[in-house]
Amino acid sequence: MQFLNRLCFVLLWLAAPLAAFAAVNKNDPYLLVLRGAGNIALVVASILVVIVLLRRGHWRSITGMLLVLLWCLPPVLMSAAHVRFELRKHDVLGASAAEARQLGPHFMVGYSSFPEVARLAEQGLIGGVYVTRHNIRGRTVEALRAEIAALQHKRRAAGLPPLVVAADQEGGIVGHLAPPLTKVPALATLTGLAPGDQQARAEEFGRIHGRELADLGVNLNLAPVLDLKPPVRRNRLDFHTLIGQRAIAADPAVVSTIASAYVRGLEESGVGATLKHFPGIGRVRDDTHHFSASLDTPVKELEATDWLPFREVLSHSRSALMVGHVTLTAVDPWSRESFVGSGLTRAW
């Protein structure tokens, strides 16, 4: 029994910093599970640990008292983080009409609360919304369609431009609204076909995505991927970027042919395409969802290879361009912030 008590004491010491870290960073996207019920669970667990430690007399020793104080931190830190968030939220919602119309169009947000995003939309504080799995999970297509239509109605009533409504339907392993939308194979599956068949099938995939997204009210698809496929899986710790599975091909000409046809099919329904992830992350080893990577390839080499598909598709489409989490050191060797972060740029 004494051994178990000591083991529990050690585990509580190890868990306390993790709980404090989670409390401070509760609004981080990677801690999404802590939102709502998760926040409450963490606070309740911390309070229960403190109560147990006090009841067992651990406050009488220095190490015990330090552990009690550590477990008091999560509720305090979480409350402080929540207060900071609410203050920032108050500042945003209190922005003047001039500020909203100047800055709002630069922001696209995901959402889980319709009333909150509706308020942002009708005040002009955002220019777009992003819909994904949690917006459709447990709901019907009709319900999400009505929700998007309601947001656009509020924009019209406020005299504001329509929202950009984006979704991420690449095909293959990335299809965040499929199901219930049609699950389309990855464009990479078309590389073994003859060039004419590649274009026909890619255009068909684009039409399927475009028709279904347009029917839902989505007007921008975050696809296709134009990064060149790396020759091998470059990083065993890459759990999210997975460009080796998502990229179309290693040959820029094949990527251009298939991507151009896909974009044509997509645009037939009035849905815009997004070319990603410029300046190209096929050569990058790191998982760019977690790390800001560096791309050291000379610009002339990139222009002759990786950038050809971007230039080709942009030349005859109205696509947006997504910037990847990568520092292009050949352009700005002195600053690691030259391409860090991701964003969308309309190409028209």
N, C-alpha and C positions, 0 to 999 in steps of 0.2 A: 504493500500500500504506500509506503514511504517513497518507493521508487516511482510509482505512478504519480504521486503528488509532485515530485521533482520534475518528472517529464512534462507534466502539464504546465508547471511554472516556466520551464524553458520554452515550451511551445508558445506560451502567452507572450514571452519576451520577443520571440521571433515574429509573431503575428502583429504585435502592436505597431511597429513602424510601417508595415504594409497597410494596416487599417488607417493610419494617419495619412499615408501617401494617397490612398484612395479617397479619403475625405477632402484633401486639398485639391485633388484633380478630378472631382466628381463630374465636372462638365466636359472632361476630355472625351472625344468621340470613342476612344477605345474602352472607356468605362461606361458605355451606354447602358449596360445591364444594371448599373447602380441608380439609374434614374427612377423616380417614383418609389415603388415598393422597395427597391434595392437600397435607397437612401435611408428609408425608415428601418429596414432590417439591420443596417450597419450601426445606426444610432442605438437601437434597442440592444443589439449584441454588446456594444461597448458599455452601455449602462449596466447590463447584467453582469459583465465581467468585473466591473468596478464594485458592484454590490457583493459579489462572491468574495472578491479579494478582501474587502473590508470586514465582512462577516467572519472570515477565517483569520483575521488579525494580522494580515500581511502589512498593514500600515505601521506596525510597531518597528519594523526593520527598515533600514535605508533603502535596500534593494526593493523591498515590497512597496514602500511608499513611492519610489520612482516608477515602478510598474503601474501602480494605481494612477499616477499622474499621466503616464503615457496613454493609458486607456481612457483618460478623460479628454485627451486631445481630439479624437475623431469627431465627437458631437460638436465641440467648440469650433474646430476647423471647418466642418461642414456648414455650420451655421454662418460662419464668417464668409465662406465662399458663396453661400446662398444670398447673403446680404449684398455682397459685391455684385452678384449677377442681377439682383433686383434693382440695384442702383443704376447699373448700366442699361438695363431694360427701360427704366423710367426715363433716362436721358434720351434713349432712342425714340421712345414713343412720344416724348415731349418736343421732338425736333420741329422746327418751323416748316411750313409748306415749301418754302424756297430751298431749305436744306434737304428736305426729303426728295424733291424733284431733281436736285443736283446730284445727290449721292445714291439715292435708292436704286436707280437703274443698274448700278454696278454690283448688286447683291442678288444671288440666287440662294434660296434656303430649302433645306429639307424640313419636314414638319410632321408632328404627330397630333397636334391640337389644331383643329380647323378654326375655332374662334380666334386663336392667337394669330395664325397666319392670315386669316381674313382681315384682321385689323391692320397688319403690316401692308397687305395688298392695297386696301382702300385708302390708306394714308400715303401711298407712294413710297414706302420705306424699303421696298424690294422691287426688283425687276423681273424676278422669276422664281419658280418653285421646282423642286426635284421630287419626283414620286418614285418610290421603291417598294421593297417587299412589305414593310410594315404598313404601308398605306393600303395594300390590297389584301393582306392576310386576314382571313376570317370574314371577308366582305365580298360583295359581288362587283363585277365590272360596272354594272349600272350605278351602284352607289358612288364609286370613285369618279365615274363620268359626271354624275350630278354635282359632286363636290368641286371638280375642276370648273364646270360650267358656272357654278355659283361664284367662284373666285373671279372669273372673267366678267361676270355680270357686275360685281362690285367695282371692278376697274372701270367699266364703261360708265357706270353711274357716277363715278368720281371724276370722269373726264380724263382718265389716264390711259396710256397705251396698253394693249393686251399683255398679259404676263407671258414670258417664255416659260413653257412647261416642259421639263426635261425628264427623260427616263434613260436607263442604261440597258439597251437590248442589243448586245453584240452578236449573240448566237453562241452556241457551244456552252462553255462553263459560265459565261456571263449573260444572264437573261433574267433580270431582277423582277420582271413582271410575268414571267413564264414558269409555271402556270399562274393565272388562267389564260394568258395570251399564249400563242403558239410557240412551242420550243423549236427554234430553228437551229440546224447544225452550224458549226463554226465555219467561217469562210475558208479556213485552211483545208477543209475537206474537199474543196473544189480544185486543188492544185494538180491533181492527177488527170484531170479532164483536158480535152483539146481546148485551145484558146476560145473558139466560138462557143463551146459548151460552158466554159468557165463564165463567160460574160452572161449567157442566158440564165444560168442557174443563180449567179450572184444577183442579177437584176430581179429575179423572182424572189429571192430572199429579201431583198430591199423592199419589194412591193408588199410582201407579207407583213413585214415590220411596219412599213409606212401606213398601210391600210388600217391595221389594228391600233396603232398608236394614235393616228388621226381620229379614229372613231372614239377613242378614249378622251381626246382633248389634248394629247401631247403633241407639241409642235417641234421638238428638238430631241433627236436621239444621240446619245453619247457614244457613237460608233461611226465608222469602223476604226479598228486598230491598224495603223500604218507602220508601226515599228517593224524593222526587219527581224525575222526569226533567228535567234542565236543558234549556232551549230549544235550545242549541247546544253543541258540544264546547267547553268553557270553557278548557281548558289543553292545549296541544299537547305538553307534557312529562308528561302524565298517562298513564303506561304500565301502571299496575296497578289503580288504583281503577276507572276506566272506568265510572262510574255512568251515563253517557249510554247505554251499551249494556246495562247490567244492570238499571236501574230500569224499572218497569212502565209508568208513564205520568206526565204532568204534572198530571193531574186527581186530587185526593185521593180523590174518590168512586170513580173507576175503580180506583185502587190498592186501596182498601178492599174493593171487590167481588171482585176477582180474588184478592187475597191471602187474604181470609177463606175463599174456596172452596178454595184450595190447602191451607191449614192444616187444614181439615176433612178433606180427603182424606188428608193426612199423618197426622193423629191417629187415623184409623180403624185404622191398623196398630199403634198404640201408640208411634209415633215423634213426639217433640216438635218443634215449630218454633222458630226463632229469628228475631225481628224485628230488622232492622238497617237503617241504622246510626244509632241515636238519638244526638243530637237532629236528625239529618238532614244528609246531606252533599251533597245535590243542588245546593245553592247554593255549595258550597265549590270554589274554583278549584284548590287544591293537590292533588297526589297524596299522600293521607294515609298511604300505605305508607311514605313517606319523610320527610314533614314534618308537624309539628303545626299544623293550620290553625285559623283563627279564623272563627267564625260571628257576624256582627254584626247579624243580623236581630232586630228587637224581638220579645219573647216573645209579645205579643198577635197579631202577624202569624203567628208559627210555630204558635200554638195554632189559628188559623183555617185553616191550610193544611197545612204539613209534618207536624204532630203528629196530625192527624185520623186517618190510617190506623193509626198506632200505638195510639191510644186505642180505635178501633173494633175492631181485631183482638184486642187484649188483653182487651176487655170480654167476649168469648165464647170464649176459648181458654185453653189452659194454656201459652202460649208463653213462651220466654225472651226477654230483651231484650239485644241487643248494643250496647254503647256505642262510639261512633266516636272516632277520633283528632281531636278538634276542641275548641277552647275556645269555650264559649258566653259571649261577652263581655257580653251583655245581662243575664246572671245574675250573673256575677262579673267585672266589668271590671278589677279590681285584680290578678287572678292569672291568668296564662296556663296554669295547670295545672288549671283547673276541670274540663275534660273531656278533657285530654290522656291518651292511652293507650286501650286497648280492653279490654273485659271482657264477661263474660256475667252477667246477673242473672236468676234464675228469677222469674217473675211469679206463682208460687203458693207 
